[in-house]
Amino acid sequence: MADADPNERLRAEADALTPSVQAQGEPSASPMRDRRRKLLTVIGLVVLVAGVIYAGWYFLVGSQSVSTDNAYVGADIAQITPMVPGQVTALPAHDTQTVKTGDVLVRLDDSDARIALAQAEADVAKARRQFGQTAATSAALSAQVQARGADIASAQAQLGAAQAAYDKARVDLARRQKLAPAGAVSGDELTSATAAYAAAQANLVQARAMISQASATRGAAAGTLAANNALISGTTVASSPDVLAAEARLQQARLDLDRTVIRAPIDGVIAGRSVALGQRLAPGTVIMRVVPVAQAYVDANFKEAQLRKVQIGQPVTLTSDLYGSSVVFHGRVTGFSGGTGAAFALIPAQNATGNWIKVVQRLPVRVALDPQEVARHPLRVGLSMDAEIDISGK
């Protein structure tokens, strides 16, 4: 052993000691590996069970509905605007007040409207009297036409007499003209016959002119009668155009007077009143709003990928941040908006630069609520809601 190499002796001793060291380390490392293996196994089992539970929940429950918290209460708000100009004399309604259909909201000064109504009533009375006057004028004009006919008959009779006198004067003159050369007729007699003939001829011309004049006068009277009859022909006092026009103005005056009292068009709550006592209003100015809270609905903005199975008529359950999860509202899908919210924005999103990033769009879905539930738990426009639509088809 003395001749042996010292290095070999050291290696032999190290090899002899290594098994003993390894034997001493194995008992401490094995329990740690076992615990780590068990822990990983437990974690894996937990993850697997959670995955199975989620998969079962999704296929049994989660896939049967879609939900969103991007939903808000809405209503068809009535804007109150005056129809006639006027100064505000009374303001019975105030903000937050509950009103019924027909309740007085604003009163305007009605002095001008009452004067206009009185003038319209006078115009109707005047139109009725004018119709009666026109009818009486037709009777008078008809009598004038008959009188002008009698004038024509008289003129024709005068024409006959003038014609006879003319014929006699012409014969007398011709006879005397034949006897004059023989001296059987004096010159004075011939002159008288000539003068009588000329006078008879003039009377004849005058008689004919009188007939023409009488005929023209009768024609004018007949034309006036026809024009007057055209105003009343086929009508009565009630159906006369002038009377109808006057009555229409009367109805307008009454309507303007009624419009000086502004009433609630629907049941609801007053909101946004912007009118003061003594203020002069112009037609079309929005002075307040009536919110029909009993007819509230919900517009739920669902992601486009969620609407694959959503249909009109499907049931919806909703909760409000106002009442919390303890109060559940029920409703039904009544319709879909014609476009997404971005499409109807004041400045629609447009890609003109080429730097396009896809953004998931949301489509408003209209949900009608149960009126009885809304009556028990009133809502207000703009409140946040959580909506869940049952798409299972059950």
C-alpha positions as CSV (number, residue, x, y, z in Angstrom):
1,M,0.0,0.0,0.0
2,A,3.0,2.3,0.5
3,D,3.9,2.1,-3.1
4,A,0.5,3.1,-4.3
5,D,-0.1,6.5,-5.9
6,P,-1.4,9.1,-3.4
7,N,-3.9,10.5,-6.0
8,E,-5.3,7.1,-6.6
9,R,-5.6,6.6,-2.9
10,L,-7.6,9.8,-2.5
11,R,-9.9,8.9,-5.4
12,A,-10.6,5.5,-3.8
13,E,-11.5,7.2,-0.5
14,A,-13.8,9.7,-2.3
15,D,-15.5,6.9,-4.1
16,A,-16.0,5.1,-0.8
17,L,-17.5,8.1,0.8
18,T,-19.9,9.1,-2.1
19,P,-22.5,6.2,-1.6
20,S,-22.7,7.1,2.1
21,V,-23.4,10.8,1.3
22,Q,-26.0,9.9,-1.3
23,A,-27.6,7.5,1.0
24,Q,-27.8,10.2,3.7
25,G,-29.4,12.8,1.2
26,E,-32.2,10.7,-0.3
27,P,-34.4,10.5,2.8
28,S,-34.7,14.4,2.9
29,A,-35.3,15.0,-0.9
30,S,-38.0,12.4,-1.5
31,P,-40.8,13.8,0.8
32,M,-40.4,17.3,-0.8
33,R,-40.9,15.9,-4.3
34,D,-44.0,13.9,-3.1
35,R,-45.6,17.0,-1.5
36,R,-44.9,19.1,-4.7
37,R,-46.4,16.3,-6.8
38,K,-49.5,16.1,-4.6
39,L,-49.9,20.0,-4.7
40,L,-49.7,20.1,-8.5
41,T,-52.1,17.2,-8.7
42,V,-54.6,19.0,-6.5
43,I,-54.3,22.3,-8.4
44,G,-54.8,20.4,-11.7
45,L,-57.9,18.7,-10.3
46,V,-59.3,22.0,-9.1
47,V,-58.7,23.6,-12.5
48,L,-60.3,20.7,-14.2
49,V,-63.3,20.7,-11.9
50,A,-63.7,24.5,-12.4
51,G,-63.5,24.1,-16.1
52,V,-66.1,21.3,-16.1
53,I,-68.4,23.4,-13.9
54,Y,-68.0,26.5,-16.1
55,A,-68.6,24.4,-19.2
56,G,-71.7,22.9,-17.6
57,W,-72.9,26.3,-16.5
58,Y,-72.3,27.8,-20.0
59,F,-74.1,25.1,-21.9
60,L,-77.0,24.9,-19.4
61,V,-77.3,28.5,-18.4
62,G,-74.8,30.9,-19.9
63,S,-75.5,30.1,-23.5
64,Q,-79.3,30.6,-22.9
65,S,-79.1,34.3,-22.3
66,V,-77.1,37.5,-23.2
67,S,-76.7,40.4,-20.8
68,T,-75.4,44.0,-20.7
69,D,-75.0,46.7,-18.2
70,N,-75.0,49.3,-21.0
71,A,-78.8,50.0,-20.7
72,Y,-80.7,53.1,-19.9
73,V,-84.3,54.1,-19.1
74,G,-86.1,56.2,-21.8
75,A,-89.5,57.6,-22.6
76,D,-91.3,59.4,-25.3
77,I,-91.0,62.9,-23.8
78,A,-93.6,65.5,-24.8
79,Q,-92.2,68.9,-25.5
80,I,-94.6,71.7,-24.5
81,T,-94.6,74.7,-26.9
82,P,-97.1,77.5,-27.3
83,M,-99.2,77.6,-30.5
84,V,-100.0,81.3,-30.3
85,P,-97.9,84.3,-29.1
86,G,-98.7,85.9,-25.8
87,Q,-97.5,87.0,-22.4
88,V,-97.5,84.5,-19.5
89,T,-100.1,85.4,-16.9
90,A,-100.1,82.2,-14.8
91,L,-97.8,79.2,-14.2
92,P,-99.7,76.5,-12.3
93,A,-97.1,73.8,-13.1
94,H,-93.6,73.5,-11.7
95,D,-90.7,71.1,-12.1
96,T,-91.1,67.6,-10.6
97,Q,-94.9,68.0,-10.5
98,T,-97.0,65.1,-11.6
99,V,-99.7,66.1,-14.0
100,K,-102.6,64.4,-15.8
101,T,-103.8,64.8,-19.3
102,G,-105.6,68.2,-19.6
103,D,-104.1,69.8,-16.6
104,V,-103.3,73.5,-17.0
105,L,-99.6,74.2,-17.4
106,V,-99.4,77.8,-18.6
107,R,-101.9,80.6,-19.1
108,L,-101.3,83.4,-21.7
109,D,-102.9,86.8,-21.9
110,D,-106.1,86.2,-24.0
111,S,-107.2,89.9,-24.6
112,D,-106.2,89.9,-28.3
113,A,-107.7,86.5,-28.8
114,R,-111.0,87.6,-27.4
115,I,-111.1,90.7,-29.7
116,A,-110.3,88.5,-32.7
117,L,-113.1,86.1,-31.7
118,A,-115.6,89.0,-31.5
119,Q,-114.5,90.3,-34.9
120,A,-114.9,86.8,-36.4
121,E,-118.4,86.4,-35.0
122,A,-119.3,89.8,-36.5
123,D,-117.9,88.6,-39.9
124,V,-120.1,85.5,-39.8
125,A,-123.2,87.6,-39.1
126,K,-122.3,90.0,-41.9
127,A,-121.8,87.2,-44.4
128,R,-125.2,85.7,-43.5
129,R,-126.9,89.0,-44.1
130,Q,-125.0,89.6,-47.4
131,F,-126.3,86.2,-48.6
132,G,-129.8,87.3,-47.8
133,Q,-129.3,90.6,-49.5
134,T,-127.9,88.8,-52.6
135,A,-131.0,86.5,-52.7
136,A,-133.3,89.5,-52.5
137,T,-131.3,91.3,-55.2
138,S,-131.9,88.3,-57.5
139,A,-135.7,88.7,-57.1
140,A,-135.4,92.5,-57.9
141,L,-133.3,91.8,-60.9
142,S,-135.7,89.2,-62.1
143,A,-138.5,91.8,-61.9
144,Q,-136.3,94.3,-63.9
145,V,-135.8,91.7,-66.6
146,Q,-139.6,91.3,-66.9
147,A,-140.0,95.1,-67.0
148,R,-137.4,95.4,-69.7
149,G,-139.4,92.7,-71.6
150,A,-142.5,94.9,-71.3
151,D,-140.5,97.9,-72.6
152,I,-139.6,95.9,-75.7
153,A,-143.2,95.0,-76.3
154,S,-144.2,98.7,-75.9
155,A,-141.4,99.7,-78.3
156,Q,-142.5,97.1,-80.8
157,A,-146.1,98.5,-80.6
158,Q,-144.8,102.0,-81.1
159,L,-142.8,100.7,-84.1
160,G,-146.0,99.3,-85.6
161,A,-147.7,102.6,-85.2
162,A,-144.8,104.5,-86.6
163,Q,-144.7,102.1,-89.5
164,A,-148.3,102.7,-90.3
165,A,-148.0,106.5,-90.0
166,Y,-145.0,106.3,-92.3
167,D,-146.8,104.2,-94.9
168,K,-149.8,106.6,-94.8
169,A,-147.6,109.7,-95.1
170,R,-145.7,108.1,-98.0
171,V,-148.9,107.3,-99.9
172,D,-150.3,110.8,-99.3
173,L,-147.1,112.4,-100.6
174,A,-147.0,110.2,-103.7
175,R,-150.6,111.0,-104.5
176,R,-150.1,114.7,-104.2
177,Q,-146.9,114.6,-106.2
178,K,-148.9,113.1,-109.1
179,L,-151.6,115.7,-108.9
180,A,-149.3,118.7,-108.5
181,P,-148.4,119.0,-112.2
182,A,-152.1,119.3,-113.2
183,G,-152.6,122.1,-110.6
184,A,-155.1,120.0,-108.6
185,V,-153.0,120.3,-105.4
186,S,-151.8,123.5,-104.0
187,G,-148.2,124.1,-103.1
188,D,-149.0,124.4,-99.5
189,E,-150.7,121.1,-99.4
190,L,-147.8,119.4,-101.1
191,T,-145.4,121.0,-98.6
192,S,-147.5,119.7,-95.7
193,A,-147.6,116.2,-97.2
194,T,-143.8,116.3,-97.6
195,A,-143.3,117.4,-94.0
196,A,-145.7,114.8,-92.7
197,Y,-143.8,112.1,-94.6
198,A,-140.5,113.3,-93.2
199,A,-141.9,113.3,-89.6
200,A,-143.3,109.8,-90.1
201,Q,-140.0,108.6,-91.4
202,A,-138.2,110.0,-88.3
203,N,-140.7,108.5,-86.0
204,L,-140.1,105.1,-87.6
205,V,-136.4,105.4,-87.1
206,Q,-136.9,106.4,-83.5
207,A,-139.3,103.5,-82.8
208,R,-136.7,101.1,-84.2
209,A,-134.0,102.7,-81.9
210,M,-136.3,102.3,-78.9
211,I,-136.6,98.6,-79.6
212,S,-132.8,98.3,-79.8
213,Q,-132.5,100.2,-76.6
214,A,-135.1,98.2,-74.8
215,S,-133.5,95.0,-75.9
216,A,-130.1,96.2,-74.7
217,T,-131.5,97.2,-71.4
218,R,-133.2,93.8,-71.0
219,G,-129.9,92.0,-71.9
220,A,-128.0,94.0,-69.2
221,A,-130.6,93.2,-66.6
222,A,-130.5,89.5,-67.5
223,G,-126.7,89.5,-67.3
224,T,-126.8,91.2,-63.8
225,L,-129.4,88.6,-62.8
226,A,-127.3,85.7,-64.0
227,A,-124.2,87.1,-62.2
228,N,-126.2,87.5,-59.0
229,N,-127.7,84.1,-59.3
230,A,-124.2,82.6,-59.7
231,L,-123.4,83.8,-56.2
232,I,-126.3,81.9,-54.6
233,S,-127.2,79.2,-57.1
234,G,-127.3,75.8,-55.5
235,T,-126.4,77.1,-52.0
236,T,-128.1,78.0,-48.8
237,V,-127.1,80.3,-46.0
238,A,-125.3,77.4,-44.4
239,S,-123.4,76.4,-47.5
240,S,-122.6,79.8,-48.9
241,P,-118.8,80.1,-49.6
242,D,-118.7,83.5,-48.0
243,V,-120.5,82.2,-44.9
244,L,-118.2,79.1,-44.8
245,A,-115.1,81.3,-45.0
246,A,-116.4,83.5,-42.2
247,E,-117.2,80.5,-40.0
248,A,-113.7,79.1,-40.7
249,R,-112.2,82.3,-39.4
250,L,-114.5,82.1,-36.4
251,Q,-113.3,78.6,-35.7
252,Q,-109.7,79.7,-36.0
253,A,-110.4,82.6,-33.6
254,R,-111.9,80.2,-31.1
255,L,-109.0,77.8,-31.4
256,D,-106.5,80.6,-30.8
257,L,-108.4,81.6,-27.7
258,D,-108.3,78.0,-26.5
259,R,-104.6,77.8,-27.1
260,T,-103.9,80.7,-24.7
261,V,-104.4,78.0,-22.1
262,I,-101.6,75.4,-22.5
263,R,-102.5,71.9,-21.1
264,A,-100.7,68.7,-20.5
265,P,-101.0,66.4,-23.5
266,I,-100.1,63.2,-21.6
267,D,-99.8,62.0,-18.0
268,G,-96.3,62.5,-16.6
269,V,-93.9,64.5,-14.6
270,I,-92.9,68.1,-15.4
271,A,-89.2,68.5,-16.2
272,G,-87.0,71.3,-17.7
273,R,-89.4,74.2,-17.2
274,S,-87.8,77.3,-18.7
275,V,-90.5,79.9,-18.6
276,A,-91.1,82.8,-16.2
277,L,-94.2,84.8,-15.2
278,G,-94.6,87.8,-17.5
279,Q,-92.4,86.4,-20.2
280,R,-93.7,86.9,-23.8
281,L,-93.6,83.6,-25.7
282,A,-93.3,83.0,-29.4
283,P,-95.0,80.0,-31.1
284,G,-92.7,76.9,-31.2
285,T,-90.6,77.9,-28.2
286,V,-90.0,74.8,-25.9
287,I,-91.0,76.0,-22.4
288,M,-91.1,72.6,-20.5
289,R,-91.3,68.9,-21.0
290,V,-93.7,66.2,-19.7
291,V,-92.0,62.9,-19.0
292,P,-94.4,59.9,-19.2
293,V,-92.7,57.9,-16.4
294,A,-95.5,55.3,-16.4
295,Q,-94.7,54.5,-20.1
296,A,-90.9,54.2,-19.6
297,Y,-88.9,51.7,-21.7
298,V,-85.3,50.6,-21.7
299,D,-82.8,50.9,-24.6
300,A,-80.2,48.2,-24.0
301,N,-77.0,48.5,-26.1
302,F,-75.8,45.0,-26.8
303,K,-72.6,44.0,-28.6
304,E,-73.2,43.0,-32.2
305,A,-71.9,39.4,-31.4
306,Q,-74.5,39.0,-28.7
307,L,-77.5,39.6,-31.0
308,R,-77.1,36.4,-33.0
309,K,-80.1,34.7,-31.4
310,V,-82.0,37.7,-30.0
311,Q,-85.5,38.1,-31.5
312,I,-88.5,40.3,-30.9
313,G,-90.8,39.0,-28.2
314,Q,-88.1,37.3,-26.1
315,P,-88.4,37.9,-22.3
316,V,-86.0,40.2,-20.5
317,T,-85.1,40.6,-16.8
318,L,-83.7,43.9,-15.7
319,T,-82.4,45.4,-12.5
320,S,-81.8,49.1,-11.8
321,D,-79.0,50.8,-9.9
322,L,-81.7,52.8,-8.2
323,Y,-83.4,49.8,-6.5
324,G,-80.5,47.3,-6.6
325,S,-80.8,43.6,-7.3
326,S,-83.7,43.2,-4.8
327,V,-86.2,44.6,-7.4
328,V,-86.4,42.8,-10.7
329,F,-88.2,44.3,-13.6
330,H,-89.6,42.1,-16.5
331,G,-90.1,43.1,-20.1
332,R,-89.9,41.9,-23.7
333,V,-87.9,42.8,-26.7
334,T,-90.0,45.0,-28.9
335,G,-87.6,46.1,-31.6
336,F,-84.1,46.9,-32.8
337,S,-82.6,50.2,-33.8
338,G,-82.1,51.0,-37.4
339,G,-78.4,51.5,-36.8
340,T,-75.7,51.4,-34.2
341,G,-75.0,54.3,-31.9
342,A,-71.9,55.3,-33.8
343,A,-73.9,55.4,-37.1
344,F,-76.2,58.1,-35.6
345,A,-73.5,60.1,-33.8
346,L,-73.2,63.8,-34.5
347,I,-69.8,63.1,-36.0
348,P,-69.8,59.5,-37.3
349,A,-66.6,57.6,-37.1
350,Q,-64.9,57.4,-40.5
351,N,-61.6,55.9,-41.6
352,A,-60.0,58.2,-44.1
353,T,-56.3,57.7,-43.2
354,G,-56.0,54.0,-43.5
355,N,-55.1,53.5,-39.8
356,W,-58.1,51.3,-39.2
357,I,-58.8,49.6,-35.9
358,K,-61.9,47.4,-35.5
359,V,-64.1,48.4,-32.6
360,V,-67.0,46.2,-31.5
361,Q,-70.2,48.1,-32.2
362,R,-73.3,48.1,-30.0
363,L,-76.9,48.1,-31.3
364,P,-79.7,49.6,-29.2
365,V,-82.5,47.0,-28.4
366,R,-85.8,48.4,-27.3
367,V,-87.3,46.6,-24.2
368,A,-90.9,47.3,-23.1
369,L,-91.4,47.1,-19.3
370,D,-94.3,45.8,-17.3
371,P,-96.5,48.8,-16.5
372,Q,-97.6,47.4,-13.2
373,E,-94.0,46.9,-12.0
374,V,-93.1,50.4,-13.2
375,A,-96.1,51.8,-11.2
376,R,-94.9,50.0,-8.1
377,H,-91.3,51.1,-8.6
378,P,-91.2,54.3,-10.6
379,L,-88.2,54.9,-12.9
380,R,-86.8,58.1,-14.4
381,V,-85.4,58.8,-17.8
382,G,-81.6,58.2,-18.0
383,L,-81.3,55.7,-15.1
384,S,-78.8,52.8,-15.6
385,M,-80.1,49.3,-15.9
386,D,-78.7,45.8,-16.2
387,A,-80.6,43.8,-18.9
388,E,-80.5,40.0,-19.5
389,I,-82.4,38.5,-22.5
390,D,-83.5,34.9,-22.4
391,I,-82.6,33.4,-25.8
392,S,-83.4,29.8,-24.9
393,G,-86.8,30.0,-26.6
394,K,-88.6,28.4,-23.7
